[in-house]
Amino acid sequence: MGCGVSATRVSNHLVDLPTIHITWRVPKAEEAEIDAYWKGHEAWMRSSHTMGARGDDSKAPRLLEFYVSKGLELKNPLCPAMGETGNVIYQMSETYVAPQGIAKHLELGTANWPGMKSLGDLHGVYGVFMEIGSLNVITCWQDAAVPFTTEKGQPCIHITWRVPKAKEVEIDAYWKEHEAWMRSSHTMGIDGDDSKAPRLTSFYIAKGMELQNPLDVRSGETGNVIYQMSQTYAAPQGIAKHLELGTANWPGMKSLGDLHGKYGVFMEIGTTKVFTNLSEPSLVGSPTIHVTWRVPKAEEAEIDAYWKEHEAWMRSSHTMGLDGDDSKAPRLLEFYISKGMELENPPDPESGETGNVIYQMSQTYAARQGIAKHLELGTANWPGMKSFGDLHGKYGVFMQIGSLNVITCWQDAAIPFTTDRDQPCMHITWRAPKAKEAEIDAFWKEHEAWMRSSHTMGIDGDDNLAPRLTAFYIAKGMELQNPLDPESGETGNVIYQMSETYAAPQGMAKHLELGKVRVPCMKSLGDLHRKYGVFMEIGTTKVFTNLSEPSLVGSPTIHITWSVPKSEETEIDAYWKEHEAWMRSSHTMGLNGDDSKAPRLLEFYISKSMELQNPSDPASGETGNMIYQMSETYDALQGIAKNLELGTASRPGMKSLGDLHGEYGVFMQIGSLNVITCWQDAAVPFTTDKDQQCTHSTWRVPKAKEAEIDAYWKEHEAWMRSSHTMGIDGDDSSAPRLTSFCIAKGMELQNPSDPASGETGNVIYQMSETYGSTECSWRLGRPRCSPICPSRA
């Protein structure tokens, strides 16, 4: 495919930048197939492109915008009441920093993206419109060439017109006047109020001469000018307000229908939502809810039951993550309640207890609409809502409902926190006069910078070196006279709420140790808390209820592969049977428990079979050897450490493991690989059962090829999700039933038994799959199921 880019043009302004747009109309019955196609495209884009103006187009094309939106097509885009056509619309929009980026995009796509081969055929079947670099931005909202803040789930408006060249001046003027009205009535970004000024996350109109063949710049022009308008909104309410304001105040609205009747190629207004994109949504700006109660110890059981019932209601009515619809189930990024005994002096654990129990509830929502729906559902369906006001009157220390937004955080992307039960917490609440806001903002910004330089986010790491956080943010907003009534007016004070959760108590201890070195800052913390403090607790509460299940991604693993002569099968069978018995007596399956006593497993199995001459071809014949594959997945690295400690002390087979691996070993890794892709995101045990068929692949990849192989396995995961099912329910003839699926990766060690031995410079990938039937993997999956089969589509 020719790129046709000859001129060099790099701009600091969005106007004139080149674009790519594709519109498809797909029958509903083929949605899953096309979803998988575009998901694979997104994975490739993430692995090969870069978002923002910095970089080198000759290595990774620089994007300012990339998304694919989709939704059901309306019979009349201007009249939703007329119903749907039964087709799904897919709209892809890309904006590049320079034409060279599009040229590189096409070069990389031709070389590395499997979907490029079928793009032409698919467009021939489903295509409504396509342009590749022939349109340039002519109007926009943000003049600077900075990435848009488009997020998944945001609603869109798209209009495509084909206009005779003779009418170009007239239509240019029409859209220029539209831009002026948009600038005067809308706002760009997630801050603001859609009921006053619709919040846009992207807006531009691109135009250019239409090509005879969009895939070939040498095909010549048709003589028509193409106009492509793309808008994305922070929320559906923004589109509703946009239409309301347009009808009332924009003169061009009256002629839009007639002009579209003359020139229209395609139109959709709010029917598609962002489906894939490159820029992660930001956590900053997300609205929050916080409640702090001080409860006498004697009433703990009663309040425990109250909040447990609240958790059950939250689980049944809310959703965790960005996917979903706030008008049906509020989308949360964080929810937990922590509790613990109140200290006389929070900074001093030796100060003694007051006899009260502290409860601290923290919630972070993907959008303000989620809080509104939360309150609506709570009033209608949660029995505890009736007594909430009275209980807060009795026990309340602090409350805010949607008046504070996140201002600083660790993870910039709006993805759910990994908070887990029993993790220790730290909470600080301040009430500061508005006049002191700049001073306090600077204090917390400096704190954030220090946290980023000295701590780590996630469960991987060593608390003795850098404390491991599972959540960290500071939210602020104007204090309301009555937190339960947004119309009650403001007090004139600014509320700051700091929330931190740690992976382990050792992390909290290290945090305090590191903090003591910052003498001036720690001194001012005490002074500021004395002036503005409402509440403080440092490690006295632990997570008590939460909504987010811990993620399987990141979980550490153990893998051992042996190739054993058939004549020694009985001996090795007995060895692994003894190992199984020891595992059953010393480990626990699931998240409940204590790794310091019994390691917590999410998966454990050993599979065996005759080794094939060619693993990809069951007809190739056998080698005469038996293959043994052991796979273990742990909830935490501490579990692997305890496994090794217990094995050395109490498992007879541990003494001979080294000698046996020296004789039969093909591969071994102990805790150096972590899960990177999987089917079930939640860290719950797999349903692997004896005699289920398995698929295993182990790859040793040079570090320089890591991004390429990551993208390969991500595309594999997307295909697996679109074509298989997890669990024993289902029909293998329609969709193979998996009982486990994960891919783990990590740096290869010189000696897998010794973490201090150093790395080889290679990355190890270990794929493990188990199936609910002995037939589905080969008979139904071939050639697609085998990731090493050259014919896999």
Secondary structure, 3 states (H helix, E strand, C coil): CCCCCCCCCCCCECCCCEEEEEEEEEEHHHHHHHHHHHHHHHHHHHHHCEECCCCCCCCCCEEEEEEEEEEEEECCCCCHHHCEEEEEEEEEEEEECCHHHHHHHHHHHHHHCCCHHHHHHHHHHHEEEEEEEEEEEEEECCCECCCCCCCCCCEEEEEEEEEEHHHHHHHHHHHHHHHHHHHHHCEECCCCCCCCCCEEEEEEEEEEEEECCCCCHHHCEEEEEEEEEEEEECCHHHHHHHHHHHHHHCCCHHHHHHHHHHHEEEEEEEEEEEEEECCCCECCCCEEEEEEEEEEHHHHHHHHHHHHHHHHHHHHHCEECCCCCCCCCCEEEEEEEEEEEEECCCCCHHHCEEEEEEEEEEEEECCHHHHHHHHHHHHHHCCCHHHHHHHHHHHEEEEEEEEEEEEEECCCECCCCCCCCCCEEEEEEEEEEHHHHHHHHHHHHHHHHHHHHHCEECCCCCCCCCCEEEEEEEEEEEEECCCCCHHHCEEEEEEEEEEEEECCHHHHHHHHHHHHHCHHHHHHHHHHHHHHEEEEEEEEEEEEEECCCCECCCCEEEEEEEEEEHHHHHHHHHHHHHHHHHHHHHCEECCCCCCCCCCEEEEEEEEEEEEECCCCCHHHCEEEEEEEEEEEEECCHHHHHHHHHHHHHHCCCHHHHHHHHHHHEEEEEEEEEEEEEECCCECCCCCCCCCCCEEEEEEEEEHHHHHHHHHHHHHHHHHHHHHCEECCCCCCCCCCEEEEEEEEEEEEECCCCCHHHCEEEEEEEEEEEEECCCCHHHHHCCCCCCCCCCCCC
